[in-house]
Amino acid sequence: MASKVIELFSADTPNGKKITIMLEEIGYNYKLTKIDLNKGEQFSPDFKKKSPFNKIPVIIDHKNNQETVFESGAILIYLAEQSGKFYDKNNRLKINQWLMAQMGYVGPMLGQHHQFHHYHPGKSEFGEERYFKISKKIYEDLDVRLGQSKFLAGDKYTIADIATWPWIARHEWHDIGLKSFENLSRWYLEIANRKAVIKGYSSHEKNLVIPKP
Ligand SMILES: N[C@@H](CCC(=O)N[C@@H](CS)C(=O)NCC(=O)O)C(=O)O
């Protein structure tokens, strides 16, 4: 493989965008290999060797013994440790908590909200109401946190913000009204204005513009 350090197997989803944003932030040279989820490319036997649950994103580090990493949180930690960026050793306990909250709660719940509210409205009143309510609470709780703290894990931008931001960037699908959450909007816009975020946001699809609150 040419001179690309990292090969990223991904698709244009919040979990995929976490990694393109991180790679842009740390200035790594990477090759993006698109996996078409609609065509079921994630189920190919070759991809399964890299990703045991057939999910994007996955990276291969061609400069480190072809190390293969699946799970976006683990990839962010790997890249942060390699680059020494956005994962301050003195603040790891806080960063880990906000990162794990994204991985185990914020992403999966908003993902279900996408399924019931955006992709399949009218299929299940219970599902629509349940995930709308949970998603609204996630906005409220993040807003409270960001009223106390500049970024999720403290004063500095970290991989916890990089993991969470692409989910809030889907706010138009959520119909919760990002604008009315003052602290969450302030955080969202500050990150949306970072050069690496603008670039990483549109890595999968050229000219994609970050939605305003
Ligand atoms: N916990 C995983 C979730 C990854 C995930 O759900 N990926 C989705 C796209 S965002 C996927 O590959 N879906 C394809 C499928 O389930 O068939 C991570 O954060 O990496």
The ligand as an SDF file (V2000), in Angstrom:
LIG
                    3D

 20 19  0  0  0  0  0  0  0  0999 V2000
  -20.0490    0.2030   18.3680 N   0  0  0  0  0  0  0  0  0  0  0  0
  -19.6740    0.2500   16.9910 C   0  0  0  0  0  0  0  0  0  0  0  0
  -20.8860    0.5040   16.1620 C   0  0  0  0  0  0  0  0  0  0  0  0
  -20.5620    0.5130   14.7040 C   0  0  0  0  0  0  0  0  0  0  0  0
  -21.8110    0.5340   13.8570 C   0  0  0  0  0  0  0  0  0  0  0  0
  -22.9490    0.3870   14.3480 O   0  0  0  0  0  0  0  0  0  0  0  0
  -21.6250    0.6960   12.5490 N   0  0  0  0  0  0  0  0  0  0  0  0
  -22.7460    0.7310   11.6530 C   0  0  0  0  0  0  0  0  0  0  0  0
  -22.7530    2.0020   10.8340 C   0  0  0  0  0  0  0  0  0  0  0  0
  -22.7560    3.4200   11.8580 S   0  0  0  0  0  0  0  0  0  0  0  0
  -22.6330   -0.4310   10.6850 C   0  0  0  0  0  0  0  0  0  0  0  0
  -21.5710   -0.8050   10.2650 O   0  0  0  0  0  0  0  0  0  0  0  0
  -23.7760   -1.0220   10.3240 N   0  0  0  0  0  0  0  0  0  0  0  0
  -23.8480   -2.0450    9.3690 C   0  0  0  0  0  0  0  0  0  0  0  0
  -24.6870   -3.2030    9.8190 C   0  0  0  0  0  0  0  0  0  0  0  0
  -25.0740   -3.2320   11.0020 O   0  0  0  0  0  0  0  0  0  0  0  0
  -24.9510   -4.0670    9.0020 O   0  0  0  0  0  0  0  0  0  0  0  0
  -18.6230    1.3580   16.7840 C   0  0  0  0  0  0  0  0  0  0  0  0
  -18.7640    2.3940   17.4400 O   0  0  0  0  0  0  0  0  0  0  0  0
  -17.6980    1.1770   15.9730 O   0  0  0  0  0  0  0  0  0  0  0  0
  1  2  1  0
  2  3  1  0
  2 18  1  0
  3  4  1  0
  4  5  1  0
  5  6  2  0
  5  7  1  0
  7  8  1  0
  8  9  1  0
  8 11  1  0
  9 10  1  0
 11 12  2  0
 11 13  1  0
 13 14  1  0
 14 15  1  0
 15 16  2  0
 15 17  1  0
 18 19  2  0
 18 20  1  0
M  END
$$$$
